[in-house]
C-alpha cells in the first residue's frame, strides 16, 4: 500500500514537472490571451453534449470491468451496480491528491458489492488496468490500417506504430504465459505468475477477447468524439483525419502510470499531433487538452452524488431493504 501511494506521488510530481516545463516554454512562446480567448468562445450547448459523451466513456469502461468481474467471479453481475462503482472511483481519483486511492477504493467496492475474496477483487482491478491498455493498443492497430490512404508525413507515425507493435508483443507474451503454466518454488513470484497466467487464459478465449476488443474501440472512439466536440464547442477547426489517427496515442499517454491523470503528458502530445501535424495553433491545441481534463472532472461529479446517496457498497439484501426507514 505504501509503495502504491509513493508511486502515485511520483506520478503527481512528474505531471507537475512536465506542466512546469510546458508553461515555462509557453511564457516565452505563447500568447496566454489567445488561449483565454479560445475558452471565451465556448458554446454551453455543445459543451453539455461533451459531458454526455464523456459519460459514455465511463460506461464503456464499466463494460470492460463487467467482463472481468464476471470471468474472475464466475457469475453474472449487475451493470448498474458496476456503473455506480465506476463513477464513484472516478470521483475519488479526481478528488484525492493521490489517484491510487481510486484503485484501492475500487478493490474495496468490488469486494463488498459482489462478495468476492480480496485476492479476486485485487486481480480484477489489476486486470482492468492491463486490459484497458491492451485495448488502446488494439484501437491503435485498427487505426493504423488506414495509414496507407492517409496523407500524413510525420516521424511520430513510425514511433506510434512501434508502440502498438510492442503492445502486441506484450499481448502474445501474456497469452503464452497463460498456456505455459510456469511454476517456481518461491511463493511471491509464484503468485505473480499465477495472476499473469490467469489474465493470459482470459485473453486466449474468444468469448472474452472479442467483446473486449469491441469495448476498446467504443472507449477510444468516444474519447476521440469528446476531443472533436470540445473543438467544435470552442469553434476551433480540428483536422478530423489527424484526430482519427492520433486519438489512440493521446488516450495511451493520458493513461500512462507515471503521469497524474494524464496532466502534462496529454498537453504535450495534443500540441505535437493536433497542433504541429494538424496545423492547429498551439493556444487552441492546449485549450482543447486542458478542457478535456476539466470535462473528466465534471463527469466525476455524479460519483459524489451516488456516494452521498448510499455510502455503503454492500449488496442491499431483502432484510436490509425492509429495515430502511424504520425506527427501533
Wavefront OBJ file of the C-alpha trace (Angstrom):
o trace
v 0.000 0.000 0.000
v 2.780 2.409 0.977
v 4.660 1.606 -2.234
v 1.491 2.175 -4.293
v 0.919 5.604 -2.753
v 4.580 6.519 -3.226
v 4.344 5.621 -6.921
v 1.341 7.885 -7.338
v 3.082 10.757 -5.567
v 5.878 10.188 -8.087
v 3.267 10.413 -10.856
v 1.967 13.699 -9.435
v 5.482 15.159 -9.282
v 6.113 14.014 -12.873
v 2.978 15.717 -14.152
v 3.775 18.920 -12.261
v 7.319 18.896 -13.657
v 6.110 18.422 -17.239
v 3.450 21.083 -16.754
v 6.080 23.424 -15.294
v 8.392 22.938 -18.273
v 5.465 23.352 -20.641
v 4.339 26.622 -19.101
v 7.941 27.853 -18.856
v 8.156 27.371 -22.611
v 4.724 28.896 -23.069
v 5.718 32.018 -21.121
v 8.178 32.944 -23.861
v 6.459 31.456 -26.910
v 2.737 31.611 -26.263
v 0.153 34.339 -26.051
v -1.897 33.435 -22.966
v -4.514 35.947 -24.021
v -5.111 33.920 -27.182
v -5.719 30.771 -25.131
v -8.144 32.586 -22.828
v -9.919 33.926 -25.910
v -10.436 30.341 -27.106
v -12.240 29.498 -23.851
v -14.285 32.661 -24.263
v -15.847 31.155 -27.406
v -17.132 28.108 -25.511
v -20.704 27.204 -26.508
v -22.614 25.850 -23.463
v -24.956 23.704 -25.576
v -22.121 21.901 -27.335
v -20.227 21.660 -24.054
v -23.146 19.900 -22.371
v -23.038 17.385 -25.228
v -19.358 16.844 -24.455
v -20.225 15.962 -20.845
v -22.841 13.475 -22.057
v -20.407 11.720 -24.392
v -17.836 11.542 -21.598
v -20.475 9.644 -19.634
v -20.422 7.073 -22.450
v -16.664 6.749 -21.948
v -17.262 5.857 -18.287
v -19.943 3.346 -19.280
v -17.586 1.749 -21.823
v -15.005 1.345 -19.057
v -17.767 -0.193 -16.927
v -18.493 -2.766 -19.636
v -14.821 -3.730 -19.629
v -14.888 -4.085 -15.849
v -18.103 -6.125 -16.003
v -16.487 -8.689 -18.288
v -13.566 -9.062 -15.902
v -15.680 -9.348 -12.745
v -17.899 -11.978 -14.374
v -14.968 -14.068 -15.591
v -12.983 -13.848 -12.354
v -16.023 -14.240 -10.096
v -17.655 -16.900 -12.245
v -21.157 -15.396 -12.201
v -23.149 -12.570 -13.853
v -23.026 -9.179 -12.139
v -25.293 -6.128 -12.199
v -24.122 -3.493 -14.705
v -25.857 -0.650 -12.849
v -24.008 -1.516 -9.637
v -20.715 -1.547 -11.533
v -21.526 1.803 -13.182
v -22.003 3.279 -9.711
v -18.594 1.930 -8.701
v -17.034 3.414 -11.856
v -18.423 6.899 -11.233
v -17.524 6.856 -7.539
v -13.963 5.686 -8.213
v -13.624 8.372 -10.912
v -14.675 10.973 -8.340
v -12.160 9.619 -5.831
v -9.398 9.713 -8.460
v -10.043 13.405 -9.128
v -10.993 14.438 -5.618
v -7.975 12.884 -3.893
v -4.392 14.126 -4.306
v -3.224 10.544 -4.915
v -5.090 8.752 -7.702
v -4.016 5.323 -6.397
v -6.752 5.766 -3.817
v -9.290 5.162 -6.596
v -7.784 1.720 -7.290
v -7.745 0.879 -3.587
v -11.354 2.059 -3.353
v -12.344 0.013 -6.403
v -10.909 -3.118 -4.827
v -12.953 -2.488 -1.682
v -16.136 -1.622 -3.596
v -15.941 -4.649 -5.913
v -15.245 -6.953 -2.965
v -18.142 -5.639 -0.871
v -20.713 -5.324 -3.651
v -20.120 -8.711 -5.279
v -18.856 -10.636 -2.247
v -15.537 -11.543 -3.869
v -12.425 -12.668 -1.999
v -9.905 -9.854 -1.551
v -7.443 -11.588 -3.879
v -10.022 -11.808 -6.662
v -11.020 -8.154 -6.221
v -7.374 -7.069 -6.457
v -6.938 -9.263 -9.515
v -9.981 -7.683 -11.206
v -8.656 -4.135 -10.741
v -5.144 -5.014 -11.935
v -6.536 -6.927 -14.904
v -8.734 -3.929 -15.735
v -5.678 -1.675 -15.975
v -3.830 -4.113 -18.242
v -6.804 -4.969 -20.467
v -7.560 -1.254 -20.809
v -4.007 -0.584 -22.012
v -4.145 -3.506 -24.452
v -7.473 -2.188 -25.713
v -5.856 1.136 -26.573
v -3.125 -0.760 -28.420
v -5.774 -2.671 -30.373
v -7.527 0.593 -31.277
v -4.203 1.983 -32.462
v -3.664 -1.050 -34.683
v -7.132 -0.677 -36.196
v -6.414 2.976 -36.946
v -3.019 2.038 -38.418
v -4.791 0.007 -41.103
v -5.970 3.309 -42.588
v -2.490 4.872 -42.714
v -1.744 3.818 -46.333
v -4.608 6.030 -47.532
v -3.951 8.904 -45.099
v -1.791 11.803 -46.254
v 0.219 12.423 -43.077
v 4.010 12.608 -43.187
v 5.455 12.509 -39.675
v 8.077 10.508 -37.794
v 5.553 10.310 -34.960
v 3.596 7.783 -37.024
v 6.621 5.469 -37.023
v 7.080 5.765 -33.264
v 3.367 5.213 -32.746
v 3.435 2.050 -34.872
v 6.411 0.738 -32.879
v 4.455 1.378 -29.684
v 1.493 -0.655 -30.944
v 3.848 -3.437 -32.062
v 5.309 -3.551 -28.548
v 1.797 -3.800 -27.137
v 1.012 -6.752 -29.390
v 4.199 -8.478 -28.222
v 3.046 -7.966 -24.618
v -0.354 -9.429 -25.507
v 1.193 -12.506 -27.127
v 3.504 -12.953 -24.139
v 0.513 -12.900 -21.783
v -1.351 -15.478 -23.871
v 1.759 -17.677 -23.912
v 2.120 -17.335 -20.126
v -1.490 -18.449 -19.739
v -0.744 -21.687 -21.564
v 2.818 -22.354 -20.383
v 1.824 -22.975 -16.735
v 5.140 -21.711 -15.376
v 5.992 -22.847 -11.856
v 8.577 -21.552 -9.388
v 9.141 -22.580 -5.754
v 9.207 -19.017 -4.342
v 5.648 -18.135 -3.311
v 5.657 -14.368 -4.069
v 6.890 -14.966 -7.616
v 4.542 -17.936 -7.986
v 1.591 -15.715 -7.016
v 2.574 -13.121 -9.633
v 2.971 -15.797 -12.296
v -0.396 -17.243 -11.338
v -2.009 -13.845 -11.825
v -0.289 -13.388 -15.191
v -1.358 -16.872 -16.259
v -4.944 -16.119 -15.259
v -5.005 -12.998 -17.415
v -3.325 -14.868 -20.261
v -6.026 -17.536 -20.113
v -8.721 -14.857 -20.329
v -7.057 -13.173 -23.293
v -6.777 -16.528 -25.045
v -10.562 -17.077 -25.053
v -12.524 -15.568 -27.938
v -15.615 -15.300 -25.724
v -13.755 -12.761 -23.604
v -11.435 -11.219 -26.186
v -13.940 -10.289 -28.911
v -16.316 -8.302 -26.649
v -13.337 -6.577 -25.017
v -11.996 -5.587 -28.442
v -15.357 -4.028 -29.332
v -15.455 -2.230 -25.973
v -11.933 -0.890 -26.585
v -12.996 0.602 -29.919
v -16.045 2.159 -28.258
v -13.913 3.567 -25.420
v -11.247 5.089 -27.670
v -13.775 6.262 -30.254
v -15.850 8.080 -27.635
v -12.752 9.877 -26.348
v -11.933 10.947 -29.895
v -15.505 12.211 -30.237
v -15.124 14.121 -26.959
v -11.981 15.851 -28.235
v -13.687 16.749 -31.508
v -16.784 18.082 -29.729
v -14.587 20.183 -27.439
v -13.034 21.733 -30.543
v -16.499 22.339 -32.020
v -17.770 23.855 -28.764
v -14.935 26.425 -28.871
v -15.236 26.999 -32.633
v -11.763 25.565 -33.255
v -11.209 23.872 -36.641
v -9.779 20.408 -35.956
v -8.474 18.150 -38.725
v -10.678 15.029 -38.352
v -8.113 12.802 -40.086
v -5.310 13.818 -37.718
v -7.636 13.388 -34.744
v -8.688 9.939 -36.005
v -5.084 8.792 -36.484
v -3.701 10.069 -33.186
v -6.589 9.598 -30.736
v -5.250 6.188 -29.574
v -1.858 7.776 -28.868
v -3.489 10.632 -26.936
v -5.526 8.115 -24.922
v -2.442 5.975 -24.273
v -0.398 8.913 -22.970
v -3.368 10.055 -20.899
v -3.320 6.681 -19.101
v 0.384 6.001 -18.564
v 1.115 5.330 -14.878
v 3.929 7.819 -14.265
v 1.677 10.802 -15.018
v -1.037 12.039 -12.692
v -4.337 11.580 -14.563
v -2.572 12.373 -17.830
v -1.914 16.023 -16.995
v 1.202 17.392 -18.657
v 1.813 14.471 -20.976
v -1.596 14.852 -22.600
v -0.914 18.512 -23.343
v 2.432 17.687 -24.953
v 1.020 15.000 -27.252
v -2.035 17.085 -28.230
v 0.212 20.006 -29.199
v 2.505 17.612 -31.100
v -0.374 15.996 -33.021
v -3.342 18.331 -33.436
v -1.000 21.316 -33.311
v 2.252 20.558 -35.119
v 0.858 17.925 -37.512
v -2.743 19.098 -37.822
v -1.863 22.766 -38.215
v -3.849 23.900 -35.168
v -2.372 26.930 -33.351
v -0.706 25.990 -30.062
v -3.066 28.077 -27.862
v -6.076 26.273 -29.328
v -4.491 22.810 -29.003
v -3.607 23.493 -25.362
v -7.088 24.826 -24.668
v -8.607 21.593 -26.028
v -6.345 19.385 -23.896
v -6.852 21.361 -20.683
v -10.601 21.497 -21.287
v -10.614 17.710 -21.697
v -9.114 17.383 -18.225
v -11.847 19.561 -16.751
v -14.535 17.620 -18.647
v -13.337 14.428 -16.962
v -13.504 16.179 -13.592
v -17.063 17.351 -14.236
v -18.041 13.847 -15.351
v -16.859 12.552 -11.983
v -19.385 14.660 -10.044
v -22.214 12.069 -10.355
v -19.914 9.763 -8.412
v -20.003 12.170 -5.474
v -23.808 12.257 -5.566
v -24.079 8.456 -5.780
v -21.672 8.089 -2.881
v -23.614 10.532 -0.716
v -26.942 8.874 -1.502
v -25.641 5.462 -0.422
v -22.247 5.465 1.315
v -22.121 1.671 1.699
v -21.253 -0.650 -1.171
v -22.539 -3.844 0.343
v -25.310 -5.537 -1.609
v -28.728 -4.405 -0.385
v -30.385 -7.581 0.907
v -34.113 -8.066 1.378
v -33.743 -7.889 5.165
v -31.738 -4.657 4.961
v -34.184 -3.113 2.498
v -37.125 -3.922 4.762
v -35.420 -2.137 7.624
v -34.691 1.099 5.776
v -36.715 3.988 7.093
v -37.833 2.132 10.244
v -37.021 3.373 13.735
v -36.205 0.903 16.538
l 1 2 3 4 5 6 7 8 9 10 11 12 13 14 15 16 17 18 19 20 21 22 23 24 25 26 27 28 29 30 31 32 33 34 35 36 37 38 39 40 41 42 43 44 45 46 47 48 49 50 51 52 53 54 55 56 57 58 59 60 61 62 63 64 65 66 67 68 69 70 71 72 73 74 75 76 77 78 79 80 81 82 83 84 85 86 87 88 89 90 91 92 93 94 95 96 97 98 99 100 101 102 103 104 105 106 107 108 109 110 111 112 113 114 115 116 117 118 119 120 121 122 123 124 125 126 127 128 129 130 131 132 133 134 135 136 137 138 139 140 141 142 143 144 145 146 147 148 149 150 151 152 153 154 155 156 157 158 159 160 161 162 163 164 165 166 167 168 169 170 171 172 173 174 175 176 177 178 179 180 181 182 183 184 185 186 187 188 189 190 191 192 193 194 195 196 197 198 199 200 201 202 203 204 205 206 207 208 209 210 211 212 213 214 215 216 217 218 219 220 221 222 223 224 225 226 227 228 229 230 231 232 233 234 235 236 237 238 239 240 241 242 243 244 245 246 247 248 249 250 251 252 253 254 255 256 257 258 259 260 261 262 263 264 265 266 267 268 269 270 271 272 273 274 275 276 277 278 279 280 281 282 283 284 285 286 287 288 289 290 291 292 293 294 295 296 297 298 299 300 301 302 303 304 305 306 307 308 309 310 311 312 313 314 315 316 317 318 319 320 321 322 323 324 325 326 327 328
